Amino acid sequence: MKNTRTLQLVVVTCSIILFVLLFIANKKPVKKAEDIAEKETATQVVDTKVYVDALVSAMPDKDKKEFENLDKKATDTLGINAVVNFFNTRKMPVASCFYYQKKAEKVNTAKIWCDAGNRYFYSVGFVKDKNQAQSLYQSAMFCYNKSLAIQPNYSQAKIQLASCYVEGSADPMKGIGMLKEVEQADSTNIQVQMVLGAFAVKSGQFDKAEARYQKVLKIKPDYLEAYLFLADVYEKKGEKPKTIETLEKYVALTPDKEIRVQIKKYIVQLKSN
């Protein structure tokens, strides 16, 4: 592993649910953020369905027949879950997301719409094509907007929607403004501190990022992810002793034996260089 960013990815990969490892997309590029709203529901669904239909048509006949049988039964959440699992096992993420959205339409709660958005959002890290990533952000924004329409004060959906504006739209400052609003209402919100810390790192504001991660650990000393991101900040700042110290704290807290081994190896590399 070349740096602590690699360690972050190892841990995040181990902790994110399985579908995240599968998801990529291939739709139209994202529109301007201000144009992405619930009024675009029909367009968003049609775009996804066109892609799903193309995937299905390219399946082997055996798989296609199995899908058709499952699709006929997908009239309730159990039936939809079966289709979602079908596409997950075949590494067809867009189709899986499309059917999970159908589940969200059936259940129609703020949480499940947020979950649907998360499925799109967290898959972006596994996509190489820029247009594919933007289309995933667009789908995520659609779902988060649905969630917030039901529960306007749902902080997780608001934070994730803001993250989409920052990372996947033409209006990043709108996202930053949304995050600041959440922070103003609840300065101890760990999720918003982590997101703002990540954006600070991306913009090279390492001192601000350090302060964010330190605040998270003050609020919740056993929040493991914060140690890895803080170590990454220290490494970027060239502060090797602090990098090592932070990673050692992580090792002392994590219950994952495999990750402990990997991080200990990296600590040895840092000490030897």
N, C-alpha and C positions, 0 to 999 in steps of 0.2 A: 504493500500500500504506500502510495506516494505521499499522502498527507492526511490530515484528520477529516477532510471532506470525504475521502474514500470511506473512512470509518463511519461517518454519519450515514452514508448511503447503505452500508452494510446493515446497520442497526435499523434504519427506517425500513429497508426492504424486508427485514425479518419481522417487523411489527405490523406492517400494513397487510390488510386482508388479501387473500389470494387473487381476487379478480384484478387487483391493481397491476399485478405482474403480467397480465394478459392484454391490457387495453392499449390499442392504438386506434387512430381514426383516419378517415379520408373523405372530408366534406369540403364545402366551400369556405374560403377565408372568412374570418370574422368581420362583421360590419363595425361601424363606429359604435362605441359603447352606448351613446345616447339613443341609438336606434334599436338597441336590443331590449325589448320589453315584452310583456305578455301578449301584446297584440300580434307578435310574430309567431305565436304558437303553431299555427298551421304550417307555415313555411319550414320551421325547425323540424317538425315531425316528418313532413314530406321528404325533406332532404335526407334524413336518417333512413327512412323507409326505402328510398331509392337505393341507397348503399346496401342496406340489409338484403333487399331483393337480389342485388347483383351477387352478393356473397352466397346466398342460398342457391342461386342458379348455377354457381360454379362448384357446388359440392358434389362429391361422389353420389351416385344414385342411392346407395344404401343410407347415407347420412341424410340425404334430401327427403327420403321417405320417412325416416324417423322424425325429422323436424316437422313434416307435414302432419303426422299423427299427433305430435305434441301440441302443435299450433292449434289444432282443432279443439283440444281440451283446455286451451289457455283462456278460459272464461272467468276464472277466479284466481286468487293469489297463489293457491297451490299449483294450479296449472301453469301460471306464469313463471313461478319459481323453477319448474321443471324445464322450461324453455331457456331461462337464464342459465341454469346449470349446464344445459346442453351446449350452449355457445361458449361458456367458460371453459369447459373441458376441451373444446376444439380451438381455443385461442382466437375467438372471434369477438373482440371486445365491443365494437360498435353495436353489433347485433344484441349482445348481452345488455348493454346500456339501454338500448331502445326498448327492450322488454322490461327492464327494471323500471323505466319510466311508465310503462303501462301499469305496473304494480302500484307505483306512486299515484297514478290517476285513480285507481280503484280505492286505495286506502285514504288518499288525500289528507294526510296530516302534515304539519310543518316538518316533523322529524323525518318522515320518509322522503319528502321532497329534498330535504337537506342531504340525506343519505345518497339520493340519486345524483345530486350535484357533486358530492364528494367522490363518487365513482368516476365521474368525468375529470374532476379537478386533479385528483391524485395520480391519474394515469398519464398526465402531461409529462412527468419526469421520465417516462419510458418511451417517449416519442421523439424521433430525430427530425422528422420533417416539420418545418415551421408552420405550414398551412394546416397540417394535422393537429398540431398543438393549439393553434388558434381556434379551430373548429371545436375542439374539446372544451376550451374555455367558454365558447359561446353556448354550448349545451349545458355546461355547469351553471352559467349565469341564468339561463332560462329556468333551471330547477331551483336555484336559490331565490329567484324572484317569486316563484310559486310558493316557496316556503314562507317567505316574508309577507306575502299577501294574506296568508292564513294567520301568521303570528308575527306581527311587525317588530316586536322586540326580541326576536330569537337571535341572540348574539352570535351564535356559531354560524348561522346562515349569513348574517350581515358581515361578519369578518371574512368568510370565504368569498362572498360576492365582492367585497372590497379587494381581496387578493386577485380576483379575476380581472377587475378593472386595472389594477396596477400592472399585472403581468401579461394580460392578454387583450388589452383594448387600446384605443387611441386616446383615452382620457385617464391616465394613471393617477393624476392628482385628485380626481373624484374618489378613487379608492382610498388614497391616503386620508382624505377628509373624512370618509366613513369610518376608517380605523381610529382616527383621532376622536370622533364622536363617541365611539364605544369606550375608548380609554377614559374620556372625560366622565362618562357615566359610571365606569368601574375600572379604576386604575390598577386593581389587583387581578384583572382578567389575564390569565396566563397565556391564553391563545393569542390575544392581540399583542402582547409583549413579544412573543416568539415571532409573530409575523412581521412586526415592525423591526425587530432585530435582524431578521433575514433580509429585509429590504435595505436596511442600513449597510449590511455587508455588501450587497450587490452594488450599492452606490459608493463603496469605498469608505464609508463613515464608520470605521472600526471602533472608535471610542464610544460612539453612540450605541453600536451593537453590543459592545461589552457591557455597557450600563443596563441595557435591556435584559440581557441574559443573567446578569448579576441580580437584577430585581426579581426575575423569575425564581432564582434559587433562594432568595431571601423569603419569598412567599411560600415556596415549596421546595425545601432542600433536597428532596429525593426525586425531583423531576429530571430523570436521566438524560433526556434528549438535550436539555439545556447545557449539560456538561460538555457534550460533544461539540455543539455549536460554539460554545465559549472557548473550548480548546482550539477550534479552527480559527477563531478571531485572534487568539494569542499567537498562533503560528504565523498568521498573515502579518502580524505586527512584529514578528521576529523575536518574540519573547519565549524562548525555548523552556526555561525553568517553569514558567506559569503553564505552558502547554502540557508539560509532563505532570505537573502537580494536579491539573484539572483532570487529565486522563486517569491518573491514579485514583482520584476520588470516584470517577465513574466505575472503575474496575471494582472498587470496594463496595459499590452499591448494586451493580447489576447482577441479577440472578442467572443470566445466560452464560453458561460455561464456555460455549464456543466463542462468543464475542469477547469474553474475558481473555481467552487465549490469544485472539487476534490483536487485541489492543495492547496486551503485555508485550507481544512481539514488536509492535510499533514503538512502544516506549523504549525498548532496548535499542531499536534503530536510532531513535532520537538522541539517546544518551551516548551512543557510539559515534555520532557525527559531530 
